[in-house]
Amino acid sequence: MPETLPLPEADPATTAAVKDWLDRFAACVRDVDYARAYPFWHDNIVIFGTYQELVRSRQAWTDTQWDNVWPRTEGFTFDLANTMILASPDGAMAVAVTPWDSTGFHRDGTPYPRPGRATIVLARQPDGRWVGVHSHMSLQRGVPQESFGQRPVKAR
């Protein structure tokens, strides 16, 4: 059997930058602030999610996924202690493999734990910023697909 190289784990600076990106983006989700979240993502992003099998474009993602989740949940956070960051050798791409948590609400308003996991692919821009180019977020098995919270969108 041929030798397998080790996983391409990111260096400490890239790991810190991507975890910071995740933390700042999660704050946008908690605040239901789409306008503040838009710069985190490429305009032509391609994603998979709970409500859509394949979505192309940040606007379509907002319309089909964000609107169905962010206002209906609360407390979204990535589990940064259990997040792995992989990176290309040239530092141009990084992948965050991360669990996340949030609170969902049953139809009667009672809260329930709403954990999941995500794979997020980021591309480093010429100015050094990381921009998400792919996201696949899914709920853990057995977690209800629907949440009935009703929070307002802060900014579109």
ZINORFEN-V482664 format. One record per residue. N is the residue number from 0. RES is the residue in three letters. SS is DSSP state (H for helix, E for strand, C for the rest). PSI is psi in degrees with one decimal (999 if undefined). D_FIRST is the distance of its C-alpha to the first C-alpha in Angstrom with 2 decimals. Layout:
# ZINORFEN-V482664
((N/RES/SS/PSI/D_FIRST) (N/RES/SS/PSI/D_FIRST))
This chain:
# ZINORFEN-V482664
((0/MET/C/134.7/0.00) (1/PRO/C/151.5/3.83) (2/GLU/C/139.1/6.56) (3/THR/C/129.7/8.83) (4/LEU/C/156.0/12.43) (5/PRO/C/161.2/15.12) (6/LEU/C/144.1/17.40) (7/PRO/C/68.5/20.09) (8/GLU/E/142.4/22.89) (9/ALA/C/152.6/26.32) (10/ASP/C/165.5/28.46) (11/PRO/H/-37.7/31.45) (12/ALA/H/-42.8/33.95) (13/THR/H/-42.4/32.03) (14/THR/H/-47.1/31.33) (15/ALA/H/-42.1/35.05) (16/ALA/H/-42.4/36.17) (17/VAL/H/-40.0/34.12) (18/LYS/H/-36.7/35.20) (19/ASP/H/-42.9/38.74) (20/TRP/H/-48.4/38.37) (21/LEU/H/-44.7/37.29) (22/ASP/H/-43.2/40.21) (23/ARG/H/-38.2/42.73) (24/PHE/H/-42.3/41.62) (25/ALA/H/-34.7/41.85) (26/ALA/H/-35.9/45.43) (27/CYS/H/-41.1/46.22) (28/VAL/H/-47.6/45.03) (29/ARG/H/-36.8/47.13) (30/ASP/H/-4.2/50.10) (31/VAL/C/49.2/49.60) (32/ASP/E/86.8/50.04) (33/TYR/H/-42.9/48.48) (34/ALA/H/-43.2/50.20) (35/ARG/H/-26.5/48.67) (36/ALA/H/-26.5/45.19) (37/TYR/H/-44.3/45.22) (38/PRO/C/-13.4/44.35) (39/PHE/C/-17.0/41.07) (40/TRP/E/144.5/39.77) (41/HIS/E/142.8/39.52) (42/ASP/E/-33.3/42.26) (43/ASN/E/31.5/39.81) (44/ILE/E/150.7/37.22) (45/VAL/E/124.7/35.14) (46/ILE/E/163.2/34.67) (47/PHE/E/149.4/33.98) (48/GLY/C/-178.2/36.15) (49/THR/C/-39.7/37.95) (50/TYR/C/-11.1/40.70) (51/GLN/C/141.4/39.01) (52/GLU/C/-38.7/35.82) (53/LEU/C/124.2/35.89) (54/VAL/E/133.9/38.47) (55/ARG/E/119.0/39.02) (56/SER/C/143.8/41.33) (57/ARG/H/-38.3/42.42) (58/GLN/H/-43.1/45.78) (59/ALA/H/-37.1/44.37) (60/TRP/H/-43.8/42.11) (61/THR/H/-47.5/45.23) (62/ASP/H/-36.2/47.23) (63/THR/H/-27.0/44.77) (64/GLN/H/-57.2/42.79) (65/TRP/H/-47.1/44.63) (66/ASP/H/-25.3/47.99) (67/ASN/H/-8.7/46.62) (68/VAL/H/-56.8/45.07) (69/TRP/H/-49.2/46.48) (70/PRO/H/-13.3/50.16) (71/ARG/H/-1.1/49.32) (72/THR/C/174.6/47.25) (73/GLU/E/166.1/47.72) (74/GLY/E/22.8/46.09) (75/PHE/E/132.4/42.82) (76/THR/E/146.4/40.54) (77/PHE/E/144.9/36.91) (78/ASP/C/84.2/35.41) (79/LEU/H/-27.9/34.63) (80/ALA/H/-25.7/33.64) (81/ASN/H/24.6/30.68) (82/THR/C/135.3/29.82) (83/MET/E/135.3/26.64) (84/ILE/E/122.5/27.03) (85/LEU/E/154.4/24.23) (86/ALA/E/149.9/25.23) (87/SER/C/151.8/24.40) (88/PRO/C/-30.0/24.27) (89/ASP/C/-2.2/27.68) (90/GLY/C/9.6/29.27) (91/ALA/C/-24.3/30.47) (92/MET/E/148.3/28.77) (93/ALA/E/153.7/28.14) (94/VAL/E/125.6/27.09) (95/ALA/E/125.6/28.82) (96/VAL/E/109.3/27.28) (97/THR/E/136.1/30.31) (98/PRO/E/156.8/32.25) (99/TRP/E/166.5/35.94) (100/ASP/E/155.0/39.09) (101/SER/E/177.2/42.49) (102/THR/E/129.5/45.46) (103/GLY/E/172.6/46.39) (104/PHE/E/128.7/49.74) (105/HIS/C/166.4/50.74) (106/ARG/C/-33.0/53.58) (107/ASP/C/2.9/56.09) (108/GLY/C/-6.2/54.93) (109/THR/C/138.6/53.18) (110/PRO/E/156.0/50.04) (111/TYR/E/151.1/46.57) (112/PRO/E/138.3/43.27) (113/ARG/C/68.9/41.19) (114/PRO/C/159.1/37.70) (115/GLY/E/-164.8/34.81) (116/ARG/E/158.8/31.82) (117/ALA/E/150.0/31.22) (118/THR/E/121.1/28.79) (119/ILE/E/125.3/30.77) (120/VAL/E/128.4/29.71) (121/LEU/E/145.5/32.06) (122/ALA/E/133.3/32.90) (123/ARG/E/129.7/34.75) (124/GLN/C/162.5/38.06) (125/PRO/C/-29.2/39.79) (126/ASP/C/4.0/42.05) (127/GLY/C/-12.9/39.15) (128/ARG/C/150.2/39.57) (129/TRP/E/135.9/36.69) (130/VAL/E/130.0/37.26) (131/GLY/E/130.3/35.42) (132/VAL/E/-14.8/34.12) (133/HIS/E/142.1/32.39) (134/SER/E/137.1/32.89) (135/HIS/E/105.9/31.71) (136/MET/E/135.8/33.73) (137/SER/E/152.8/33.92) (138/LEU/E/152.8/35.72) (139/GLN/C/158.2/34.13) (140/ARG/C/140.5/34.43) (141/GLY/C/-6.3/37.97) (142/VAL/C/132.6/39.68) (143/PRO/C/137.0/42.63) (144/GLN/C/-33.0/42.11) (145/GLU/C/144.1/45.70) (146/SER/C/145.2/47.57) (147/PHE/C/24.2/51.31) (148/GLY/C/163.1/52.05) (149/GLN/C/80.8/54.52) (150/ARG/C/146.6/54.23) (151/PRO/C/150.4/55.61) (152/VAL/C/124.4/53.60) (153/LYS/C/-45.9/54.70) (154/ALA/E/139.2/54.14) (155/ARG/C/999/52.79))
